[in-house]
Amino acid sequence: MFFKVTTRFLFFSLSFLIAFSHFSCQDRLESQQVIYSNNFGQLDLRNFENGRLFIFLGDTLLGFYNNEEVSVTIPDLPGHNVLKVEIELWVHDSWDGNPDDGVNGPDFWYMKIDEEEVFRTTFSNTPCMPTFCLRQSYPQDYFRQNNPKAGAIQTNLPGLCLFGAFQNYTTRYRVSRMIPHNTGSVKITLGDELLQTNSPNPLCDESWSVGKIEVTTMVVI
């Protein structure tokens, strides 16, 4: 199943401005530029810390990780006051979402910008039944109660390890966050706090990987 191999657009919608609380309804997007885009097809791990690659279903992914962080530093940013960071996140196997039982969860994933945490959420890959449903916080921050796989862009993929023989145990998301930022470089850190104290092989039980990282600088006035 796997093996290791170590716009510009000028319109800023009102609904998006409302969703991004750092802006007011009078703010407008003056310019934007995609300054970093990496889908790992070129095996590019320049400026990464703890970067590693593997093949899953024919795709080269960054990962896979369990209770780890991976970071990339992007230098020489053009003038800007906002960063848009988009992560294609693959969540593998038995994530349990929100339950705070000290055994199986909560299963956290987070993003930091220049060492400051800007997003913390949970994911669940478990089937949701009328009598039993381990909910997740995504697409909101923790703590919110959403159904497993809410906000996913693909849900019908097999697991990576523990559930590698079963469909619907890898879920793909497009995580997007906008952050006030104006310095000449940025360090993006992705990490998790996964809990599975009853598993003899935590990495095989729950893990995550990244299919793409894209960073856009913006000038908003």
N, C-alpha and C positions, 0 to 999 in steps of 0.2 A: 504493500500500500504506500510506503514512503521509504526514502533513503536520504541520508545526510550528504551534502556537497557543500564541505565548509566553504478667461475669457474676458480675453479682455472684454467686459460689458460695462456700459456706462449708465445703467439703470438700477436703482436700489429700491426695491419694492417696499411699500409701506408696511406690509405684513412682516417682512423680514426685519425691518427696523424695530417694530414692536417686539418681536421675539428676541432681538439682541438689545438688552436693556441698557447698554452703555451709550446707545444712540438715542436721539430724540427724533420726533417726526420731521424736524426741519433739516436733519443731517442728510447729506447726499454723497454718493460715491463719486469721487473726482477721477480716480484712476485705480487700476489694479494690474498686477503682473504675476503670472505663475513663475516663481523663481526656483522651485525645486519640485521634481516629479520623478519618482523612482518606483518601478514595478518589479525590480530585481531581476528582470530578464537578462540584463547585462552583468549580473553577479556583482553589482556595485555596492560595496560596503565601505566606501570612503567616509571618514569622519564618524563611523559608528563605534559605540562601545557595547560590547557583548553581542555583536551582530553575528548571526550564522544563518545559513540557507539550507533548505531541503526541498525536495520535490513532492508535491501532493496533487494527485489527479491531473498530472501534466503541467501544473503551475509551479513556478519557483516562488517560494514564500520565505519571508523572514521568520525564523522561529525554529522549533516550537518551544514555548516557554511555560514554566510553572513556578510560581513564587520567585520571579525574576524581574529585572528591569532591562530594557534595551533603549539606547538613546542615540540620536544623531545630532551633530552640531552643523548648522548651515551658516557659513560666513558671508560677508560682502553683500548684505541686504541693501537694496535701494531705499531711498527715503520713503517712509510709511508711518502710519500711526495705528494700523490694525493688521493683524495676521489672521488669515484663514487657514486652518490646518484640517486636512481631510485624511482619514485613515481607513483603509479597507481591512477590516478586522474579521478573522476567521476564528470562531469559538468551537473547540473540539470536545466531543465526548460528554461527560456526565456533569456539566455545570448545574448547580442547584439553586442559583438565584438568591433570594432574600432570606430564607430561613436562618435564624440566628440561634442554632442549637448547639454550637460549640463542637460539632462533629462534621457536618457536611456544608456548613455555610455560616454567614453569607459568603458568596463567591464574588469578590471585588475585582474590577479592572479600572485603571485610572490613567490619566494623562497629566504630565507636568510640562510647563513652559518655563525655561530658565529656573528650574528647581521649585517652582511654585505650582502646586496642584490646581488644575483648572477644571477637572472633570473626574468624578468618581461615581461608578454605577455598578450594577450587577447584571449577570446574564443567566438564563436558565435554558437548558436543552431538554428538560424532562417533559414527557407527555402530560397534558393537562386534562384531567378527568373531573367530572362533577363532584366526586368525593375526595379528590386529591390533586392539588395543583401547586407546584413550587413556582411562585411568580418572580419576576425580575423587575428591576427599576428602569432599565433602558427602555425608551430613549430619553428618559429623564435622569437626573441625578438621584443617587440613593438618598432618602428612602421613598420610593414610589412603588405601587403595586400594579404592574402590568402583566399581561399574560406572557408565558414563555415565547420567545422569538419575536416579540413585538418590535416593529421597526426594521426587521430584517429585509435584505434584498435577495436572499436565497436561503432556502431551508431544507432542501431535499438532498443534501450531500451526505455521504457515509461518514461515520466517525473516523478518527485518525488512528486510534490505538485500541482502547478498551472496547469500543463499539465499531471497530473497523469493518465488520461484516454486516453492519446494519445501516440502512438509510436513515436520514433525518437526525443524525447526531453530529454533524458539522453545520453551523449556521454562519452565514456571511452578512456582515453589516458594513454600512458606510457611515462612519462616525465623523461628524463635522463640527468644529468649534471655531468661534471668532474671538480673538483676544486682543485687547489694547496692547500695543507694543511699538517701540520706536527706536530700538538700539540696532547696531550694525550687524549683529549676529544673533542666532537663537539656538538654544538647545532644547530639543523635544525628547521627552522621556515617556515611555510607555511601560506600564508594569501591572502587576496583579498581586492580590492577596487571596490565594485559593486555600480552601480548608477541606481536607478529606482525611481526617485522622484515622479512619477505619480502612484505608487503602494501603496495601503493601507496595504499590507502585504509583505514587501520586502523579508523576509526569504522564503515565499512560491513562490515568483516570480522568484528568482534566488538564487541558492546555489551550493555548491560543497562538495564533500566528498572524502575520501581516502580509497582505498582497500588494499594497501600494501605500506610499506616503506622498502627499502633494501639499505644497505650501504656497500660498498666494499672499503677496504684500498688497495692502490697500491704503489709499489716502482718502479719508472721509472727512468732509468739512461741513 
